[in-house]
Amino acid sequence: MPDPANTKRITEWTKAYWEALRPYSAGGAYVNFMMDEGEERIRATYRESYARLASLKKKYDPTNLFRVNQNIKPAA
């Protein structure tokens, strides 16, 4: 188990590693493996499906109860 004292160093290394590999990737991601990359990365991962998923979320979860993990916010 990683030492919590190294959290910042490990996080920085991981982000730098990703940035180095990114130009060679297909652009998608495994959502369950994501941490706190932010909404922009989530949108990029779902690509053209994000708007449809947000619309469904607005219909079935308008209060955003199910918001853990990589959240798709309900459409406005």
C-alpha positions, 0 to 999 in steps of 0.5 A, spaced: 500 500 500 502 506 498 505 511 503 500 517 504 506 521 505 507 520 497 500 522 495 502 528 491 508 525 488 505 519 486 499 524 483 504 528 479 508 522 476 501 519 474 499 525 471 505 527 467 505 519 465 498 520 462 500 527 458 506 523 455 502 517 453 496 521 451 498 523 444 498 516 442 492 514 445 485 513 442 482 518 446 477 514 450 478 512 457 475 507 462 470 511 466 471 506 472 479 507 472 478 515 473 479 519 479 478 526 479 480 528 472 474 533 472 468 534 468 472 536 461 475 529 461 468 525 463 465 529 457 471 527 452 471 520 454 463 519 453 464 523 446 458 524 442 454 520 447 455 525 453 449 529 451 444 523 450 446 521 457 445 528 460 438 528 457 437 521 460 439 523 467 435 529 467 429 525 466 431 519 471 435 523 476 434 530 475 436 531 483 443 528 481 442 523 487 447 518 483 453 522 483 458 518 485 464 516 481 464 520 474 458 524 474 454 525 468 450 532 470 443 532 468 442 536 462 440 543 464 
